[in-house]
Each structure stands twice: as C-alpha cells, then as structure tokens.
Amino acid sequence: MSLTLFCLGAVVLIPLLASALSVLLGSAARRVLGVLTSAAVLGLSAPILVRVTSGETLELALGGFESPLGITLRADGLSALFLAMTAIVGAVVSCYAAARPAATGKRLVAQTVEPATVTDGDHRAALTEDAPAAWRTGHAGFWPLWLGCWSGLNAVFVSGDLFNTYVGLELVGLTAVALVALGGREAWAAALRYLFIAVLGSLLFLIGVALIYSVTGTLDIIDSGEAITQLAAQGDADLAAVVLALCLISLGLALKVALVPLHGWLIPAHSSAPSAVSPLLSALVIKAALFVLLRAWLWVAGPLPELEILAWVLAGMGTAAILLGSVMALRQSRLKPLIAYSTVAQVGYWFLLLPLLLDPETSALEGQPGTTLEEGAVLAGALSGTVALALGHGLAKASLFLSAGHLKDLYSTDEITELRGAGRAHPMLVMSMGLSAVGLIGLPLSLGFSGKWLLATSAVAAGHYWILVVLVAGTLFSAAYLLKAVAPLLVMSEDDQTALTLPQAQNHPGASDRTLTGKAQLAPFLLGLLTVLTGFLGVWLTGVLEVGAPW
C-alpha cells in the first residue's frame, strides 16, 4: 500500500479514533488532542490532493475485497477539493476552539454552597442547602462530537458506494445535532427540530439508495451509474424506479442542505449554536449533502431526460432561496441570524446548474467567430462554478460566523445597533468580515467571483440567460445585506461629535479571557484572507475537477 492510499483511509480513521480517545481525557488534554488531530488530517489530505491534481483517481479496497463485495474508498477531483476545504476550515476552527474553550458551548454545573452550622448546647449541626445549578461556558462534549463529525465528513467525501455514503451522512447529521445542543437551553428546541430533519432526510436518501440497488444490483457509485446508462441506452427500459429514487434522494438532501422552502430548521440551529460550532455547521456540514447531491446527479443518474422536470423544480427552489434568503437577511437586526439567512441565500446558487446537466449542448456561442467549445465544456464549467461557489462559501462563512460569535461572546449581544463602532476596538475582526463579504458578494479576486464567472459563461454557452439575471440579482442582494452587517461596525460616532460606547465587555475567568481580543482573532482573519487569495485558483480548480469526471 502506497502512502497516498494509506492517507485515503487515515483521513477517516484518525479523527474517529481521536473522537473516542478524547472521551477519556481531561479538558486540557482534549484541546491538545484536537489540535494535533487537525494538523494530522490537514497533513494527510495534502498528498491526496497532490496525487489527484496529477491526474490520477485513487481507489482503496478495504481488506483487499473489490467492489461489489468489499468497501471501496475513492478520491477523484471532487473528493480532493472538498477534503482540502474541510481540512483547512476544520484545522482553523479547531485551533480557535482550543484557544477559546468558552466558545465550545455551555454546561450546567452545581454551585458550591458552604453549609451553615447551628449550635444547640453541646451539639453542632450542619444545615445543608440544595446547590442551584448554573450555566458555565465551555463543554467537554465538543471535541468528541466535532472529531466524530469530521470523520463522517471525510467518509462521505471518499466513499465509493452509496450505503457507506449514507453511514457517513448519518454520522455527520447526528453529531451536528448534538453540537447544536451544546449551545444551552435556548438551543435545545432548535437541536430537536434539526434532529427530526436530519433523520427524515437520511431516511428518504436510504429509500432512494434501495431503489437504485433494486434496478442496478450494486451499491458502487461508478458501477450503478454505468448500469443506469446501459439501461437508458436500450430505449425501452423502464426507468421509473430510478426517477423516483432521484426524487427521494434530492428531497432528502434538500432537507439537509436547507433549500427553500425546507429551510426553517437552519436559522435557529446555526444562530443558537456555540461560537465554535456555527462555522462548522454552515461551512462544512451542509456541504456533505451538496457533495452527495452532485454525486447522485452526475455520477449515478447521469443526464436522464426523465429528470428534466425535477431539475427545473430544484433550480426554481434555488432561485427562490437566493431571493427569499436575501430579503430575510436584510430584515434581521442581529448578526448571527443575518449570517444564517445568508447561508439560505447562498445555497440557492448550488442548484442553478441542474437544468444545464440535461442541456449540455452549446447554442449561443457555438459557431461564432473566435469561439471554440469542446465537448462537455458547458457541463464542466457549470460544475466548476458551482464547486467554486461552495468552496468559497465554506471559507467565507466560517470566517463570518467566527467573527460574529467572537463579538457576541465578548459583549453578550449580536445586535447590530449595539455593536456600532466595534471596528475601532476590534479592527482585525471587522477586517475579517469585510474580506468574507468580498467573497460572498462575488467581487473580483475572490473564489466567489471565479465561481459566478464560470457558472455565468456556461449558462450563456447553453443559452440559459435566466441564470445571469439570478446571479446579478443575488449579487446585489448580497452586497446589501452584508453592507448592513459590516457598515455599522465601522461607524465611529452617530453624529461625528459624540463617541459611541460599546456594551460592557464580559469578563471570563481564566486565560481564555485574554484571547478574546488577541490571538483567537487570527482564525477568522486567516479564513477571510483565504477567501480572497483562492480567487486565483479558478482555472486550476476546473482542471482538478476533470479528474474522475463522468463526462
């Protein structure tokens, strides 16, 4: 076994083992283990990305048993990119959580009450009182849950069959629900609703997988896709089961990714989660569902004409998500709910490519002087643009949620009006939010701009001009609600004569107090900087996605 193949299995196994080990350790040891594990996963993901970039698809048959009997791990261009983004965001957020244990959640602890004593002659009696419980910052369950979630994410990205993809999704969903619950009593209702959605989405996905197995006789993603392609080529084959399977799978994954109108669970879950959890949920957890959706539509079902109605329905829901999510974001007065609605809006972009899958032929640019489009160029560009938007969203949204959570922890509020002028006291935090806003809006030099450009050019080449209208409207809305979030933080005074006063900063015991305005701010700044710097990787990203592509 080569080193790269070892890394393919280790990116799943190491965080899972670390999750189990962290249960047995103390608080400080957990943080050390979490940082070491994040560094290990980051290092293990690098050889996989390098090898895939060279043009090779990696496959590892566990135990030496090949498909369909054995479990196969597979990494192509799509897997490598999502693995890399998860490793970067996961490592940065892990370091932030280790530096600020208070950001990992809340726990109930009993108060220490000194017993009172009374004297009755020669006898002394102790009067004990029931110690009231109180909420304390920092939760021991964060590291086992987060490392387990990381293992599930990587399992989804490298799984070569549909059933183990389901197992990975279940691990991600259940640990994410528990992470939301770490936010304290106010987060429990949101976590319970999230649990119902996660279980329902997984159940629909599993039923769809069973239908595909009944048609193809295999769970392997590549083999099932080839079998469906052969059936479609026969002309008289009944593909009703495949269409029903894709409907159920798409509905289940739309629930998990919070596509409008199935988004009601996301806002309370992401906004009430602890400061170190919200960026993981928005940047990484919902990406697992997007990844599986792309696998199902591109590698399993292929461009079946029977799926055209479903593709347009999902694209319409995506368009509604961009518009409705943006309007709702504009109406928010608090930072975290505003950022959560921003996620609802950004999710819509990821579904615009589906009609292009069923219409990959060029129409508007083909044949024009100076224009040459190769076979599959439209589909490749649409996929590259969608993936670039998703990866850029992961970096930017992690930075935004870290910054907003940092301010909320410091001042016990995320009301935008209460935080006016916070940029003067925390310039690095506000700079991080500004860099993230550049990426989410899609301004030049950001990965978001590269994604929108690739998607727009593919839409023009295929004659789908409506996508241009949606992209322009979404960009303007994004600029509006992000300006609403960031601009007040930069205001120095309301009338240029009186100084603004921030709420009283909360004092937290221990060394973590000093990190609130110190080194911990480097985490969102680094992610914000990467949001802009990765904008130069658009062409490289398109080349990586060609490795193992289904066209």
GISULBEL-V917336 format. One record per residue. N is the residue number from 0. PHI is phi in whole degrees, 0 to 359 (NA if undefined). OMEGA is omega in whole degrees, 0 to 359 (* if undefined). D_FIRST is the distance of its C-alpha to the first C-alpha in Angstrom with 2 decimals. Layout:
# GISULBEL-V917336
N;PHI;OMEGA;D_FIRST / N;PHI;OMEGA;D_FIRST
This chain:
# GISULBEL-V917336
0;NA;180;0.00 / 1;282;180;3.78 / 2;297;182;6.68 / 3;294;177;8.24 / 4;294;175;6.31 / 5;299;179;6.70 / 6;297;181;10.17 / 7;298;177;10.77 / 8;277;185;10.99 / 9;291;181;12.47 / 10;295;175;15.32 / 11;267;188;16.61 / 12;284;186;16.13 / 13;296;177;17.39 / 14;296;178;20.72 / 15;292;177;21.24 / 16;294;178;20.98 / 17;296;177;23.14 / 18;298;179;25.60 / 19;293;181;26.08 / 20;292;183;26.40 / 21;296;179;28.89 / 22;296;185;31.31 / 23;270;187;31.90 / 24;258;174;32.58 / 25;281;186;35.74 / 26;299;182;36.54 / 27;295;180;35.74 / 28;294;177;32.48 / 29;299;181;31.40 / 30;296;178;32.04 / 31;297;179;30.07 / 32;297;180;27.08 / 33;298;179;27.43 / 34;293;179;27.49 / 35;297;179;24.52 / 36;295;179;22.47 / 37;297;177;23.65 / 38;294;180;22.68 / 39;294;181;19.15 / 40;294;177;18.75 / 41;298;179;20.39 / 42;292;180;18.05 / 43;288;180;14.88 / 44;285;183;16.60 / 45;298;179;17.38 / 46;299;179;14.07 / 47;295;180;13.89 / 48;296;180;17.50 / 49;296;182;17.18 / 50;294;179;14.51 / 51;292;178;16.62 / 52;300;178;19.73 / 53;287;176;18.75 / 54;107;185;19.10 / 55;246;173;15.71 / 56;272;184;15.16 / 57;267;177;11.78 / 58;221;178;11.00 / 59;225;177;8.90 / 60;270;183;10.60 / 61;294;181;11.00 / 62;73;180;11.48 / 63;81;180;10.67 / 64;264;182;14.10 / 65;282;174;14.82 / 66;297;11;17.79 / 67;265;183;20.58 / 68;282;186;19.92 / 69;262;177;16.74 / 70;261;182;15.96 / 71;249;171;14.20 / 72;261;185;13.41 / 73;221;178;14.46 / 74;230;174;15.44 / 75;246;183;18.14 / 76;298;180;20.93 / 77;297;179;22.84 / 78;298;184;20.05 / 79;298;181;19.14 / 80;292;179;22.87 / 81;290;175;23.62 / 82;299;182;20.68 / 83;295;179;22.02 / 84;298;179;25.59 / 85;295;180;24.87 / 86;295;181;23.07 / 87;292;181;26.07 / 88;296;180;28.76 / 89;298;180;27.15 / 90;293;181;26.84 / 91;294;180;30.42 / 92;293;177;31.94 / 93;296;177;30.23 / 94;296;178;31.79 / 95;297;180;35.07 / 96;295;178;35.03 / 97;291;179;34.34 / 98;285;182;37.23 / 99;233;179;39.50 / 100;303;180;39.10 / 101;297;182;42.28 / 102;276;185;40.50 / 103;269;177;38.21 / 104;139;179;40.97 / 105;234;179;44.07 / 106;221;177;44.71 / 107;270;177;47.86 / 108;229;179;49.02 / 109;282;177;52.24 / 110;284;176;54.85 / 111;274;183;56.13 / 112;240;178;59.85 / 113;288;180;62.13 / 114;291;177;64.30 / 115;270;182;68.02 / 116;236;175;70.46 / 117;234;181;74.08 / 118;247;178;76.68 / 119;231;183;79.12 / 120;69;180;81.38 / 121;268;183;79.42 / 122;247;176;76.31 / 123;244;181;73.50 / 124;238;179;71.27 / 125;264;176;68.08 / 126;259;181;67.89 / 127;263;178;64.31 / 128;240;175;63.36 / 129;293;181;60.43 / 130;283;179;58.05 / 131;291;178;57.31 / 132;279;180;53.70 / 133;220;179;52.68 / 134;278;176;49.80 / 135;234;180;47.65 / 136;282;181;45.02 / 137;92;182;41.37 / 138;230;182;39.47 / 139;291;182;37.02 / 140;279;184;35.30 / 141;299;187;34.06 / 142;294;175;30.83 / 143;301;181;29.56 / 144;289;182;30.50 / 145;294;180;29.20 / 146;295;174;25.76 / 147;295;176;25.60 / 148;297;179;26.76 / 149;298;177;24.11 / 150;299;178;21.39 / 151;296;177;23.23 / 152;300;180;23.52 / 153;295;178;19.83 / 154;296;177;19.30 / 155;297;185;21.93 / 156;289;183;20.47 / 157;249;181;16.96 / 158;291;180;18.16 / 159;262;180;18.00 / 160;226;187;20.96 / 161;287;182;24.46 / 162;291;179;24.74 / 163;290;170;21.93 / 164;298;176;23.46 / 165;298;179;26.65 / 166;299;178;25.17 / 167;298;178;23.98 / 168;298;179;27.44 / 169;296;179;29.17 / 170;298;178;27.38 / 171;296;184;28.31 / 172;296;183;31.84 / 173;291;178;32.73 / 174;291;178;31.53 / 175;295;177;33.32 / 176;300;180;36.49 / 177;296;177;36.38 / 178;295;176;35.87 / 179;298;182;38.98 / 180;296;177;40.91 / 181;293;181;40.36 / 182;287;178;43.03 / 183;101;186;45.78 / 184;303;182;48.54 / 185;291;181;49.07 / 186;262;186;45.47 / 187;292;178;45.49 / 188;297;178;47.25 / 189;295;179;44.85 / 190;294;179;41.85 / 191;294;177;43.43 / 192;297;178;44.03 / 193;299;179;40.47 / 194;298;179;39.30 / 195;299;180;41.37 / 196;295;182;40.05 / 197;297;180;36.38 / 198;291;179;36.86 / 199;297;178;38.93 / 200;299;179;36.50 / 201;294;179;33.59 / 202;296;177;35.85 / 203;298;178;36.81 / 204;297;182;33.22 / 205;295;177;32.32 / 206;297;177;35.35 / 207;298;177;34.34 / 208;297;179;30.86 / 209;297;178;32.66 / 210;295;178;34.92 / 211;296;178;32.14 / 212;296;180;30.52 / 213;294;181;33.97 / 214;271;188;34.20 / 215;264;182;30.75 / 216;77;179;29.53 / 217;211;176;26.06 / 218;257;180;24.67 / 219;296;185;21.85 / 220;297;181;23.04 / 221;292;182;22.49 / 222;296;179;23.85 / 223;294;177;26.78 / 224;296;178;27.68 / 225;296;180;27.78 / 226;295;179;29.90 / 227;292;177;32.33 / 228;297;177;32.64 / 229;295;177;33.58 / 230;296;180;36.10 / 231;295;180;37.61 / 232;288;181;38.04 / 233;288;176;40.19 / 234;88;182;42.94 / 235;260;181;44.49 / 236;286;179;41.52 / 237;271;182;42.21 / 238;254;182;39.87 / 239;299;181;41.87 / 240;294;179;39.15 / 241;292;179;36.63 / 242;296;178;39.24 / 243;297;179;40.03 / 244;299;180;36.36 / 245;293;176;36.01 / 246;296;181;39.27 / 247;292;179;38.12 / 248;297;181;34.69 / 249;295;179;36.39 / 250;294;179;39.05 / 251;298;180;36.65 / 252;286;175;34.59 / 253;296;174;37.87 / 254;298;183;38.93 / 255;291;182;35.83 / 256;268;177;36.13 / 257;66;176;39.92 / 258;280;178;41.26 / 259;303;8;45.07 / 260;263;182;46.89 / 261;259;190;44.14 / 262;257;190;43.85 / 263;301;182;46.29 / 264;283;190;43.76 / 265;290;187;41.99 / 266;299;179;44.93 / 267;294;182;45.77 / 268;292;184;42.15 / 269;286;183;41.05 / 270;277;180;44.35 / 271;263;179;44.79 / 272;290;177;41.27 / 273;302;186;40.84 / 274;297;179;40.47 / 275;274;182;36.80 / 276;261;182;36.07 / 277;307;179;37.94 / 278;295;179;35.68 / 279;292;181;32.57 / 280;295;185;34.33 / 281;284;186;35.62 / 282;278;190;32.82 / 283;240;190;29.76 / 284;298;181;30.68 / 285;289;177;32.63 / 286;290;178;29.96 / 287;298;179;27.76 / 288;293;177;30.55 / 289;299;181;30.96 / 290;301;181;27.29 / 291;293;177;27.54 / 292;299;178;30.88 / 293;296;177;29.51 / 294;301;184;26.73 / 295;295;184;29.45 / 296;282;186;31.92 / 297;264;186;29.78 / 298;267;184;26.81 / 299;264;186;28.46 / 300;278;184;32.22 / 301;72;182;32.52 / 302;281;178;35.98 / 303;284;179;38.05 / 304;300;181;41.78 / 305;295;182;42.47 / 306;265;186;40.76 / 307;298;181;43.13 / 308;296;179;45.42 / 309;299;179;42.63 / 310;299;180;41.24 / 311;290;177;44.71 / 312;297;180;45.28 / 313;294;177;42.14 / 314;294;176;43.04 / 315;296;176;46.54 / 316;295;177;45.24 / 317;295;177;43.17 / 318;297;177;46.34 / 319;297;179;48.26 / 320;296;180;45.62 / 321;298;184;46.01 / 322;284;183;49.79 / 323;293;179;50.28 / 324;299;179;47.63 / 325;292;179;49.17 / 326;296;179;52.70 / 327;294;177;51.79 / 328;297;179;50.06 / 329;295;183;53.29 / 330;272;184;55.25 / 331;278;177;53.33 / 332;251;180;54.90 / 333;241;186;51.90 / 334;294;187;48.76 / 335;295;174;46.04 / 336;298;177;47.52 / 337;298;180;48.02 / 338;293;178;44.37 / 339;294;176;43.41 / 340;294;174;45.64 / 341;299;176;44.08 / 342;298;177;40.75 / 343;302;180;42.59 / 344;292;184;43.89 / 345;293;178;40.65 / 346;302;182;38.89 / 347;302;180;41.34 / 348;300;187;39.94 / 349;287;182;36.63 / 350;254;183;38.49 / 351;289;184;40.59 / 352;282;189;38.10 / 353;300;176;38.23 / 354;298;179;41.38 / 355;291;180;39.83 / 356;297;182;37.02 / 357;265;179;39.74 / 358;221;186;41.65 / 359;281;181;39.23 / 360;282;176;41.93 / 361;282;179;43.65 / 362;222;187;47.41 / 363;272;186;48.88 / 364;257;184;47.30 / 365;295;177;46.55 / 366;91;178;49.04 / 367;286;182;50.48 / 368;301;177;51.03 / 369;79;182;48.23 / 370;240;176;45.73 / 371;228;179;42.82 / 372;239;179;40.29 / 373;283;178;37.34 / 374;296;180;36.36 / 375;83;183;34.55 / 376;294;181;35.61 / 377;294;180;37.52 / 378;297;179;34.77 / 379;296;179;32.23 / 380;293;179;34.78 / 381;296;179;35.67 / 382;294;180;32.10 / 383;298;179;31.50 / 384;296;180;34.77 / 385;295;180;34.06 / 386;294;178;30.64 / 387;298;177;32.21 / 388;297;180;34.99 / 389;292;180;32.67 / 390;292;177;30.57 / 391;297;177;33.80 / 392;298;180;35.34 / 393;299;180;32.54 / 394;292;184;33.14 / 395;291;184;36.92 / 396;289;175;37.50 / 397;297;178;35.50 / 398;295;181;37.71 / 399;297;181;40.87 / 400;292;176;40.32 / 401;297;180;39.46 / 402;295;180;42.65 / 403;295;178;44.81 / 404;294;178;43.55 / 405;298;179;44.13 / 406;294;180;47.72 / 407;294;178;48.32 / 408;295;183;47.18 / 409;287;186;49.40 / 410;249;179;52.52 / 411;59;176;52.04 / 412;200;171;52.61 / 413;238;173;50.96 / 414;295;185;54.28 / 415;298;180;54.36 / 416;294;180;58.07 / 417;285;184;57.59 / 418;258;179;54.95 / 419;302;179;57.09 / 420;82;181;56.75 / 421;295;180;53.53 / 422;296;180;52.24 / 423;291;180;54.65 / 424;276;184;53.20 / 425;225;184;49.54 / 426;296;181;49.11 / 427;292;178;45.34 / 428;296;182;44.94 / 429;291;174;47.23 / 430;299;177;45.55 / 431;299;179;42.23 / 432;295;178;43.95 / 433;295;178;45.45 / 434;297;178;42.18 / 435;295;179;40.68 / 436;297;177;43.80 / 437;302;180;43.31 / 438;290;182;39.93 / 439;289;176;41.20 / 440;291;181;44.30 / 441;93;178;42.33 / 442;285;181;44.19 / 443;305;181;43.11 / 444;81;179;40.27 / 445;258;177;38.47 / 446;293;175;35.48 / 447;298;177;37.96 / 448;295;179;40.11 / 449;300;180;37.27 / 450;295;180;36.46 / 451;293;179;40.12 / 452;294;179;40.65 / 453;296;180;37.82 / 454;293;180;38.99 / 455;293;180;42.60 / 456;295;177;42.12 / 457;293;178;40.26 / 458;297;179;43.09 / 459;295;181;45.70 / 460;296;180;43.97 / 461;268;179;43.96 / 462;81;180;47.50 / 463;263;184;46.72 / 464;288;180;49.03 / 465;298;179;49.33 / 466;295;177;45.94 / 467;298;180;47.53 / 468;298;180;50.33 / 469;295;180;47.98 / 470;297;180;45.91 / 471;294;179;49.11 / 472;297;179;50.58 / 473;296;179;47.44 / 474;295;179;47.31 / 475;295;178;50.96 / 476;296;180;50.59 / 477;299;179;47.55 / 478;298;183;49.60 / 479;292;185;52.46 / 480;284;176;50.77 / 481;286;174;48.57 / 482;295;177;51.70 / 483;297;181;53.39 / 484;282;189;50.69 / 485;267;187;50.45 / 486;303;181;53.98 / 487;299;180;55.84 / 488;291;181;53.53 / 489;266;182;54.75 / 490;289;181;58.44 / 491;273;178;60.31 / 492;203;184;63.49 / 493;285;182;65.08 / 494;232;180;68.24 / 495;62;179;67.32 / 496;235;181;69.80 / 497;250;180;68.36 / 498;283;177;65.04 / 499;280;178;62.54 / 500;241;177;61.59 / 501;282;174;58.21 / 502;301;180;58.06 / 503;298;178;57.96 / 504;294;180;54.47 / 505;278;178;53.16 / 506;263;179;52.70 / 507;251;181;49.61 / 508;290;175;49.50 / 509;95;183;46.99 / 510;290;182;45.02 / 511;299;179;43.63 / 512;302;183;47.13 / 513;288;182;46.70 / 514;282;181;43.45 / 515;301;181;45.21 / 516;246;184;46.65 / 517;243;190;44.29 / 518;295;182;40.61 / 519;298;179;39.58 / 520;291;178;41.12 / 521;293;183;38.45 / 522;297;178;35.95 / 523;296;179;37.90 / 524;294;179;38.95 / 525;297;179;35.41 / 526;293;177;34.49 / 527;297;178;37.78 / 528;295;178;37.16 / 529;294;178;33.75 / 530;302;181;35.57 / 531;275;185;37.66 / 532;296;181;35.32 / 533;288;177;32.68 / 534;298;178;35.47 / 535;279;186;34.65 / 536;259;184;31.25 / 537;302;181;32.77 / 538;293;179;32.00 / 539;299;180;28.46 / 540;298;178;27.85 / 541;298;178;29.19 / 542;294;179;26.80 / 543;295;181;23.73 / 544;293;177;25.04 / 545;290;181;25.24 / 546;286;180;21.44 / 547;77;181;20.99 / 548;293;184;24.72 / 549;280;180;26.53 / 550;257;*;29.30
